[in-house]
Amino acid sequence: MQPLPPDTPLRASTDCVVRDVLGDIVLLNLRNGTYYGLDETGAEIWDMLQNGADLQTLTDTLHMRSGEDRARINADLLTFLSDMLEHKLIDIHDPGE
């Protein structure tokens, strides 16, 4: 996969059914019938993705909330988002759509 530019608009896939289970998020990918679980931080990221957040916005928000190193947050997000893209849980959003 190509590196994800910081301003790439992302969004949660419409092919997922989402449920909150005691603060964690459970996703069902309707394309392949697979369940995925997200912890509290993953759930926060998912919420932002539903509104079309980009990598920079996600990094800034998580940095403000946690105070952790931006470079580490960005690297962790790239891994997480790449995995979500690979499993078709999120899409690159074309604002023209």
C-alpha positions in Angstrom: 0.0 0.0 0.0 1.1 3.5 -0.8 1.9 5.9 2.1 -1.2 7.7 3.3 -0.9 11.5 2.8 -1.9 13.4 6.0 -4.8 15.2 4.3 -6.4 12.2 2.7 -10.0 12.3 3.6 -11.1 9.0 5.1 -14.5 7.7 6.2 -16.0 4.6 7.9 -17.3 2.1 5.3 -21.0 2.0 4.8 -20.6 -1.8 4.5 -20.2 -2.2 8.2 -22.7 -2.7 11.0 -21.5 -1.1 14.2 -22.5 -1.8 17.8 -21.2 -0.4 21.1 -20.6 -3.2 23.6 -19.6 -1.7 27.0 -17.6 1.1 25.5 -15.9 -1.1 22.9 -17.0 -1.1 19.3 -17.9 -4.3 17.4 -17.9 -4.0 13.6 -19.5 -6.5 11.2 -18.1 -6.2 7.7 -21.0 -7.1 5.5 -18.7 -7.7 2.5 -17.1 -10.7 4.1 -19.1 -11.5 7.3 -16.1 -10.9 9.6 -16.4 -9.3 13.0 -13.8 -6.9 14.3 -13.4 -5.3 17.7 -12.2 -1.8 18.6 -11.1 -0.7 22.1 -11.9 2.7 23.5 -9.3 4.5 21.4 -10.3 2.6 18.3 -13.9 3.6 19.0 -12.9 7.3 19.2 -11.1 7.0 15.9 -14.1 5.2 14.4 -16.3 8.1 15.5 -14.0 10.6 13.8 -13.9 8.5 10.7 -17.7 8.6 10.4 -17.3 12.4 10.0 -14.6 12.1 7.3 -11.5 12.8 9.4 -8.1 12.7 7.8 -4.8 11.4 9.2 -3.7 14.9 10.4 -7.0 15.5 12.2 -6.8 12.1 13.9 -3.2 12.7 14.9 -3.9 16.2 16.3 -7.0 15.0 18.3 -5.3 12.0 19.8 -2.2 14.1 20.7 -4.4 16.7 22.4 -6.2 14.0 24.3 -3.2 11.9 25.4 -0.2 14.2 25.2 1.8 11.4 23.6 4.5 12.0 21.0 3.0 13.0 17.7 5.4 10.9 15.6 4.4 7.8 17.6 0.7 8.5 17.3 1.1 9.1 13.6 3.0 5.9 13.1 0.5 3.9 15.1 -2.4 5.5 13.2 -0.8 4.7 9.8 -0.6 1.0 10.8 -4.1 1.0 12.2 -5.6 2.8 9.2 -3.7 0.7 6.7 -5.1 -2.4 8.3 -8.6 -1.0 8.3 -8.3 0.0 4.6 -7.0 -3.5 3.8 -10.0 -5.1 5.5 -12.3 -2.6 3.8 -13.6 -1.1 7.1 -12.8 2.4 5.9 -12.6 4.0 2.5 -10.7 6.9 1.0 -13.4 9.5 0.7 -13.8 11.4 -2.6 -15.4 14.8 -1.5 -16.9 15.0 -5.0 -19.1 12.0 -4.3 
